[in-house]
């Protein structure tokens, strides 16, 4: 009955491929949701991608395992990781065969992915007129020379590839700045890029999951440096808030959807800071490969089901 209703609402069910850089355990949860919704879903890794050619061949068939990619209606790139070359090949073949790609940014950029280019992500957020913390992008030497003048102390240094609050540092004074730069220079010489941002006095961080121009769910979590901002109560710091935002406040919903659109992302985790005292909002990330386990835990939304419904449209 449910399958008939889906077909009535969406037409013929799509043949869906979900592909990830690395092991399939990152997308394994989609298998149960696909079974429940009775959808034709294939899970695969970029490592399964292959093609062969011969000297008199005028075309090639790109396969994932033993299946021609051209047989799929929609391909969702869950996470690229280090498989940029494979992803570029897949996207080119998908475009050639008129296959829908999620996220759409891969089509326009030929996989010059915003998820891998933080500097471009931030530029697009600013171009869309969205509030971003004051930011300085450049070499570590540039940050060292003009960081204090640009922000005053303290300010934040981040790598463009940092994940889940890793590779994010606060510098309180010139000595800490010089030491941090000295520590990071070898990484910069190996290709890592860095930027600096003003320190926003926000004790809570908002994460909104956007799926297909809809704010699906939102949660709040304490920020990394909240104890620098809040006051003690009876000699102790109050516990940070860890819960769902339901309903999602209109301002956060609108901001998240606009941020996702600005970065051409169909499925996106948007992180928002709300400054204590002023309630000013800032977009700090539009993540093309968001983690959603905490959102599932706090909101009871089965994210994989909602994404599959979107992919099947």
Buried (B, 14 or more C-beta within 10 A) or exposed (E): EEEEEBEEEEEEBBBBBBBBBBEBEBBEBBBEBBEEBEBEBBBBBBBBBEEEEEEEEEEEBBBBEEBEBBEBBBBBBBBBBEBBEBBBBBBBBBEEEEBBBBBBBBBEBEBEBBBBBBBBBBBBBBEBEBBBBEBBBBEBEBBBEEBBEBBEBBBBBBBBBBEEEEBBBBBEEEEBBEEBBEEBBEBBEEEBBBBBBBBBBBBBBBBBBBBBEEBBBBBBBBBEBBEEBBEEEEEEEEEBEEEBBEEBBEEBBEBBBBBBBBBBBBBBBBBBBBBBEEEBBBBBBBBBBBBBEEBBEBBEBBBBBBBBBBBBE
